[in-house]
């Protein structure tokens, strides 16, 4: 499937490789946190860039009720993602256990330039983790955007291997138990103003 973001290059949003975000740990005076900037936001979607210094992690988190187009613009990144085995589980059944079964969608290294990844509300790896092997920049189009008021708040998870055989399912590493956790203390991000070229949305 063709996505408009597939043809986007770092230069289209004002990125150059000598920005301080892309220096290695040895070149940094401090270990910078993940930084993001919002290019555009409306009720229907948001367009953001996330900057991850080498070794930085965006922990395992979800995008409830959202579709996300994610494009690695610069760098090399390990991405792990899951989908719920039963995405329609009711809140009452979830409350019986803190663990929910998930199916592994991706667990590999991506290197820019690469195609856009698409995460749907119940498929495509809606719950994912980013781990920067080198300094990285990721362009995300999120629709609709996060909104606590509309029930689209971000949740964080810890994954554990599913070692025991599952009835009717393969007992291999394609499944894991996910446990919702509090927002990790080291997952907070810094926000910067977008100063790149304007992006036409027409």
N, C-alpha and C positions, 0 to 999 in steps of 0.2 A: 504494500500500500504506500502510495506517495504522500509525503507530508511536506508542506511548505518549508518547515524548519529543516528538512533534509539538505536544502541548498544554502542554508545560512552558514556564513563563515565568521570567525572571531572578529574580523575587521568590520563586519556589518553592525556590530554593537560597540565599536570603539576599543576592542581589546588588542593589546600588543604584548609580546612575550616578556618585555622588560619591566612590566608593572610589578610593584613590590609583592603582590599576591603570588607571583609565580617564581619567586626566589626560593632556593632550597633552604632546608633548615640550617645548614652551615652558614648561609648568607644572611639569615634573619637574626636580628638582635634579640627578638623575643619569639616565642611560639604563638603566632597569630591564631585567633579563632576563625571559625567559618564566618564569612561575610556575605551579605546578599544585598542586592539592589533591585528595586521594582521599576521596570521600564514603563509599565502601563497596568492599570487596574480598573475594572468596572464591575457591575453586578454579575456579568456573565463569565468573566475569566480574569486571570492575572498573568502577567508576563514578567518573569523574574530571572536574574542570573545569580547563581551561587558560586562563590569563590572558596575553594578548599586548599589550604597550604598542604604541603607534603605531610602525609601521616594523619591528616585530619579525618574525622568520621562524622557523618550525619547518621545517628543511630536508627535502628529499625523503627519505622513509623508508618502510619497509614494515611490514606486519602479518602475518607468516607464519602460515598456518593459522588465522587469526582472522576473525571477523565484527565489524565496528565500526559502531555507530550514532552518528553525529556531528551535533550540533545547535548551530548558531551562536545563542547566547543574546543577545549584545550586539555591536554594531559592524558594520563593513564589512570584508570579507576577500577577498583573491584566493586561489583554490584551484586548484592544478594537480595532476592525478592521472593515473596510468597503470595499465594491466594488462599482464602479460607476454603476448606473442603466443603463445608456447609455454610454458604454465605447468607442463607435465609434463617439461621438459628435465631430463635426469639430471645429477647432479653431475659425472660424468666429461666430459660434453659441455660443461658450463659452464666447466670448467677450461681448455678449449682456447682460450677467449677471455675477456677481462675484460668484453667488451661483450655485452649481451643486448638483443634487439629488444623494444620495448614499444609498445603502442597507446595514444594519448592518449584519456583518458576525459572529462576536464573541464579547462578552462582559462579560467575566468571569475570574475567578481566576485559574491560573495554578500553580501546585506545582511539583517540581522536586522530583523523576524522572518522566518524562512524554514523550509521543510520539512526534516525530518531526512534526511541522506544516509546510505545504507547501503553499506558496503564489505564484500564477501564475500572469502573466501580467494583466489579466482582471477578475480574480476570486480568491477565497481562502482568501480574506482579504488583498489585495495588499496595502491598506492604513491602517496603524496601529499605535497604541500607546502602549508603555510599561510603567508600573508604578510599581516600586519595593515595595512590602509590607515588605519583608525582604531583606537583601543583596542578590543580584542575579548575576549569570553569564549566558550569552546567547551565544551560538555558532550559527553563521550565515554563510551559504554558499550562495553567491549571484552571479547569472549568467544571463547575463554578468554583470560585476561590474559597479558602477556609472561612468559616463564619460560625462562631459559637452560637449566635442567636438563631441560626438556621439548622443547628445540629450537625455542623461539619467542623468539629474540633479535632485537632491532631492527637492521636494516642501513640504511646511508645510501647515496645514489646521486647521481651527477652525470649530467645529461641532455645529449645532443648531438643536433643535427638529423640526420635521416636524409635526406640530399640525393640519394643515388643511387637509381634505380628499383629496386624489389624485385620479384622474380619472383612473378607472381600477385597482387600487391598494388598499390594505388594509390601513386604516387610523389608524395605530398603531405605536408602537415604533421601528418597523423594518426599518424605513426610517429616514434619517436626511439630512439637507442641509449642505454641506461643502463649506467653503469659504477659498480660498487660501490666506495665510498671509505671511508676511516677516518672515525670520528665527527668532524664539524667542531668545532673548538675553541670556537666561539661558540654551540654548540647546547646546552650544559649548562643545566639549569633549576634554579630554586630551588623548594623544597618548603615549603608552609605547612600548618598544621592547618586542617581544615574546621570552621568555627564557625557554619555556617548551620543552618537547621531540619532536624530529622531527616526522612529520606526513607523512606516506607513501601515495602517491597519485596514486600508480600503482595498 
